[in-house]
Amino acid sequence: MVTCSDGKASESCSCAGFLLSNLPDDVLVEILCRVTDRKHLTRLKSVCKSWSNLITDACVPKISASSPPHGFIYIVKKARNGKPNNIDYFPCPMTPGVAPGPHEFVKSYSSLLPFQPTRNDFLDCCNGLLLFVEGCTLQYYVCNPMTKHCVAIPRGSMLENIIFASLAFDPSRSPHYRVVCIEFSEFNPPLRLHVFSSETGNWSIHETPFGYSFRCTLVRRCIYVDGTLYYISTSKQLICFDLNRGNSCAIRLPQWKRLDPDGFGCAGPSRGCLCYSDLIGTTFYIWCLEDHGKNDRWTLIHRISVDYLGKHQHQLDRITISRFGKISALRPFALHPTSDVIFFGTPRVMLSYHLQDRRFKLIYRAREDRQILYGQLMVFPYTPCLVNLKHFG
């Protein structure tokens, strides 16, 4: 029976509760999936066990497949001392009234951890989950700020020479996640993957064909799409680790001979496909990797002239233009996972560009004393997730 706000069970509330409880599951899923505020959906999980199971098993995969980013996590560089300060967050205005504020979001995960995280402790963000490591103890933690869950990952027996650690998680396919650590020892090559599965609660080891030459070429940021982890290397290759099949390979980036040897582009999932964007000359290109890399082929899907963006710079306000700097400083920062939108930025501003109608607008302007550090590599789209995390041991 549904209880009214005055504490009494009214006839209307009882009728509403009766109707909802007698709806077919598929109809109830459609209704629940239309709840735009994830906080409300989290509260609805506590109505009863059947609703909790329905939201977890049916609503979460359906919502996750089409959810836009609610904000972006990035590394802050303070202009006063020029040193990286900490991780920060800003909400995405494309999802107004839903995204948490910066202070609220930072508090949502920092209050869950048993230590005060610094920028070096933050490792990855993947579809709503955050990965941290406590530097002095090398203890890994996975956090879900939406559900207010934080779990300590059981220690592996051979996690001494880890150079990178990442998350592999896709709630549209499974409620389980994996923590992937890349190990390299100069005395015991090649590169190895240590993979922790939240489904089994155990670590496993996978060898790769990559040796010493790959140790210093991998970029820390990784992208997870359809069971495969992708790393960009400084040698203009995409290093692919298929976690389901245990395969590894290296794919040349598109037009790699024309890319800036000292610069980086941006990789990310877009509509279920891995895409890569980079600047060649005065044009931004966006490519899609065909068949998840099975044939090593890239397809060009869009190009954007820097001159075109410069001609429309007047759409921005004067303060933004003053902090924008040269249009040539613009770089791709992130890709929208469910729409034809790419996010460009400079160290002080971030813009969204719609590929279809060719319009762009400001989504973030940093304070005068702050800068966005390594925007192509260290800007993480964040989408809230309602998956509960279980504790181990």
N, C-alpha and C positions, 0 to 999 in steps of 0.2 A: 504494500500500500504506500502511495506517495504522500509525504507529509507537507503541509503548507507552511508558509513562513511564520504563521502565528502558533505553530505547534499542533494544530488540530487537523485531523484528516477530514477534508471537505469532500462533498460528493463529486465536485468537478475534478479535484486532484485524483480521487480514486478512479474516476472514469478514464482520465488521461493515462494513469499508470496501467490500468487494465488493457487499454487499447495498445499501448506500446509493447506490453509483455506478450500480446497475442499476434503481433506482426510477424510475418515470415522473416527469417534471418536476412535474406537478400535485400528486402525492403528496409529493414532496420540498418543494415550496413550502408545503404545509399543515404539514409538520413544522417547517420553519424559522420559519414565522410564529408558532409556539407558543413560541419562545424569547423569554422576557419581558425579559431583560436585554439592552439594545441593545449593550452592550460585547461580550458573547459573540457576538452576531450580526455585529458588526464584525470580530471575529477569524475567524469562519467564512468571511468573504469572501476571506481569504488562503489558504484550503485549495487552491483551484484556480480557473482562469479561468472555468470554466463555473458554478461556485458563485457567484463574484463577480457574473457577469452575471445569474444567476437571482435573487439577492438584490436587486440594483439594479433590474432590470426588472420583476420580479413581486412580490417580498416587500415592498419599500418602499412601492409604491402601496397594496397591500392593508393593510399595518400602519398606514400614515399615515391612512387613512380612518376608523380606529376607535381611534386612540391617545388616551388621556387625557393631560391636562397632568401633567408630572412635577414642576413647581414654578412659581414666579412670580418675575419680575424686577420690581423696583420702585425708586423714587428715595427715598433716605434723607434725612431731615431731622434733624440733631442738635439735641436740645433745649437743649443748653448755650449755643450761639451763635445758634440759630435759623436757620442758613444751610443750604441743601441741600449735602450732602456728596458723595455718590457713588451709583453704582448698586449694588444689592445683590440677593440672591437667597435664597429659602427653599424647601425641598422641600415637595411636597404630600403629606400623610399619607394621601391616598386611593390613592397608589401606593407603599406601604411596601416598603422593601428594594430599590427600583429607582432612585429619584431620587438624584442626587448631593447631597452636603452643600454648604452655602453656600460654604465656602472652596474646596472642590474645583471647584465650578462657576466661580467668579470666576477662579480660576487657569487653568481650561481655556481661557478666551478671552483673558485678559490676556496670557498667555504667547505667544499667537500673533501679537499685534499688534506692529508695530515701534515703538510708542510706548505710554506709560502712559495709558490712557483715563480721562477724567473724566466726570462726569454729562452735561456738554454735548456730549461726543463720541459718546455713545450715542444713536442715532436711532430704531431700530426693532427689533422681534423678530417674525418671521413664520414659524410652522411649523418651528421648529428652527434657523433662520438668524438671525444678528444683523448689523445694519448700524451701522457706525461711520464717523465722519469725523474726520480729524486736523485740528483747528481751524486751526492756523497755516498749513497747506498746502492745505486743502480737498480732500484726497485721501480718497476713499471706500474702505472695506474691508468685505467680506462674510466673516463667520466662521461655521464650523460647529464648535461645541465638541465634538460627539460624534465626528466623524471627525478632529478636530484639523487642519482645513484653514482657511486664511485667504488670500483673494485680494485684490489691489489692483484696483480698477475703473479701466479706462482713462479718462483725463480727457476730458471733453467740451470742445468748442471755445467754448461760450457758457454756462458755468456760473458766472456772476458775481453774479446777482441771485436766488439760490435762497433761498426762505423756508421750505421744508419738503423733506424727503427721506424716502422710505419704501421698504419691500420688498414685492414682490408674488410670492408663492411658495406653491405647493400641490403637495407631492410625491405626492399621491394621483392627480394628473392629469398632471404633467410633472416631470422632474428639473431643468428650467430655471427660472431666476428672473429677475425684472426689478427694477432700481433706478429708482424714479420720483422725479424732482426737480421741484418746482413753482417756476417762475420768474415773477417779476413785476418789471417796470420801470415806474416812474411815467411815463417818457418814451416807453414803447413797450408800452402795454397791448394785449391783455388777458393774463390768466393763460395761461402755456404749460406743458406737460408735457414734460420731457426724460426719455426712457425709454431705459435701457440694457438690452439683452437678452443674457443669458449664452449663449443659443443662437447668436446671430449675432456677438456680441462688438462690436456697434455701438450708437451712440446714434441715436435718432430724436426728432423734435419734433412735438408735437400741440397745436394751438390749442384753446382752450376759449371758450365764450360768456361767461365771467365776467370782469368788469372790475375797476375800482379798489375798488368797494365790498366785494369779497370778500377783499381782501388781508389785512385785519386781523380778519376774522371767523372764519377757519378755525382749528380747534383742531389742535394738532400731531399728536396721535395719530390713526392711520388704521386701518381694518379692511379686510382683503382677503378677498373671498368670490367664488368662481366667476368670475374674470376681471375683477372690478370692485373699485376702491378706493373706500372710503367715508370721508368726513371729516364730523365734526359741526361746525356753525358756531354762533357765539354768537347768531345770528339764528334759532335753533331750526329749522334746516334740515339735511338730510343731503345733502352734496354728493357726487355719484356720478361717477366716471370709469371708463367701460368701456374697458379697455385693448385688448380684442380688436377691438371695432367702432369705436373712436375717438370714441364718443359721450360727452357730458357732460350732466348735468342736476341740478336741485336739487329735493328732495322735502321737504315739511314733516314735521317730527317729529309723532308722534301726540299729540293733545291739546295742541298747542304753545301755545295761548293760556293753558292752565292750568299750564304748567311754570314753575318758578322762573326768572325772567329773568336772575338772576345765578348760577345753579347749572348743573350738568351732570349728565346721566345717564350710562349706560354702554351702549356698543354692542359687539356681538361675534357671531361665528358660533356657531350651536348646531344640530347635526344638519343641516348643509348650508344653513341659512337664516340671514339676517342678523336679529338680534334687538336690541331696544332696551329698556332698563329705566330707570325714573325714579320719583322720589317726587312724588306729588301729594297734598297734605294730609297724611293719616296712613296712606296706602296706597302700597305699591310696586306698579307695574304692569310687565308684561312683554309686549311686542308682537313680532310677527313680520312682516317685510316680504314681502308676497306677490309671487311671480313675479319676484324679484330687482329690484323697483322698476319693472317695466314698466307697472303701472297705478296706481302711487303710493298703494297701499292697504296699511294696517296691520291686522293681526288681533290682538286681545287674546287671549293664551294663558294668562295667570295673573295673579292679584293676591294680595298678601300684606299683611296688616294689621300696622302697626307695634305696635299694642297686643298682637297675638298673640305677636310676637317678644318683647315686654317681659315677658309672663306666663311665658315659658319661659326667661328669662334665668338663672333659678336653676340650670339645668343646667350652667352654667359654674362653674369654680372661683373661689375668693374673689379670688385675685390678678388673674385676668382681669377680673372684675367691677369691681375697683378701678381698673383701667386703661381699662375700657370707656368710661366717661363716660356721658353721657345716651343713652338709646335713640334719641332724636331725631337724634343725630349719625350714625347708621347710614346708609350709602349703598351702592348697588350698585357693585362693583369690577370684576367679570368674569363671563363666562358660560362654562359648561363646554361644550367643542365637541362632545362625543359623548354627553352624558347630560343628564337633566332636573335640572340643578344650577345654582344661581346663587351667586356668592360676594359676600357683603356685608362691609363693614368700616368701621372708624373709623381715625383716625390711629395707633392703637396695637394694634388687633387685626383679624384677618380670620376670617370664619366661612363655612362652606358650608351651604347650605340646599337640601334635597331637595324638589322640588316635589310629588312624588307622595305620600310618606309624611309630609311636613310636619315634618321634624326638622332641626335644625341643630346644628353642633358646631364647636368651635374648631379652626382649622388653623394659626394663627400668632399669636404674641403678641410684640410688639416689646420690646426691652430698654428699660429706664427712660429711657435717654438718647437714644432714637431714635423717630422717627415716620415713618409712611408718607405721602409727599407726593403730593398730587393723585391719590388712589387711583382715582377714577373714570376718569382719563385716562392715568395712568402706571403701571398695574399690567399687566404683560404675561405671559399664560400661556406657559409654555415646554414644548414637546414635542420630545424628541430626534429627530433625523432622520439617516438613513444615506446621504444623497446626497453624493457626492464633488464637490468644487468644482474646476473646471479653471482654470488660470492663463491669462492673456491676454498675448500678445506677449512 
